[in-house]
Amino acid sequence: MRGFSVRSPEDWKQDDQTGGCTRNTPLDCSTTNHSRTATTDKFYSLPGV
Protein backbone atom coordinates (compact mmCIF):
# COMPACT_ATOMS: atom_id res chain seq x y z
CA MET A 1 0.00 0.00 0.00
CA ARG A 2 1.34 3.43 -0.89
CA GLY A 3 3.02 5.15 2.08
CA PHE A 4 3.73 1.95 4.02
CA SER A 5 6.52 -0.63 4.14
CA VAL A 6 6.50 -4.24 5.28
CA ARG A 7 7.75 -4.47 8.86
CA SER A 8 9.43 -7.87 8.33
CA PRO A 9 10.12 -8.78 4.67
CA GLU A 10 11.49 -12.20 5.67
CA ASP A 11 8.21 -13.11 7.40
CA TRP A 12 6.19 -11.94 4.38
CA LYS A 13 8.29 -14.16 2.10
CA GLN A 14 7.09 -17.08 4.27
CA ASP A 15 3.45 -15.90 3.91
CA ASP A 16 3.34 -14.58 7.51
CA GLN A 17 1.95 -11.04 7.49
CA THR A 18 1.15 -10.90 11.22
CA GLY A 19 3.95 -8.35 11.82
CA GLY A 20 2.08 -5.88 9.65
CA CYS A 21 3.39 -2.70 8.08
CA THR A 22 4.85 0.59 9.18
CA ARG A 23 4.36 4.13 7.88
CA ASN A 24 7.13 5.52 5.70
CA THR A 25 6.40 9.04 6.98
CA PRO A 26 4.96 9.71 10.45
CA LEU A 27 1.63 11.51 10.73
CA ASP A 28 1.88 15.24 11.33
CA CYS A 29 -0.05 15.39 14.62
CA SER A 30 1.26 18.80 15.64
CA THR A 31 -1.20 20.68 17.83
CA THR A 32 0.25 24.07 16.88
CA ASN A 33 -0.45 24.13 13.14
CA HIS A 34 -3.73 22.46 12.16
CA SER A 35 -3.89 24.02 8.69
CA ARG A 36 -0.53 22.46 7.71
CA THR A 37 -1.70 19.02 8.84
CA ALA A 38 -4.69 19.22 6.53
CA THR A 39 -2.40 19.39 3.50
CA THR A 40 0.29 16.88 4.53
CA ASP A 41 -1.78 14.00 5.97
CA LYS A 42 -4.40 12.41 3.73
CA PHE A 43 -6.49 9.34 3.14
CA TYR A 44 -6.40 7.46 -0.15
CA SER A 45 -9.48 5.85 -1.63
CA LEU A 46 -9.16 2.06 -1.82
CA PRO A 47 -11.85 0.43 -3.97
CA GLY A 48 -13.35 -2.67 -2.38
CA VAL A 49 -12.10 -1.84 1.13
PyMOL commands that set and color helices and strands:
alter all, ss='L'
color gray80, all
select helices_A, chain A and resi 9-13+34-40
alter helices_A, ss='H'
color red, helices_A
select strands_A, chain A and resi 4-6+21-23
alter strands_A, ss='S'
color yellow, strands_A
deselect
rebuild
show_as cartoon
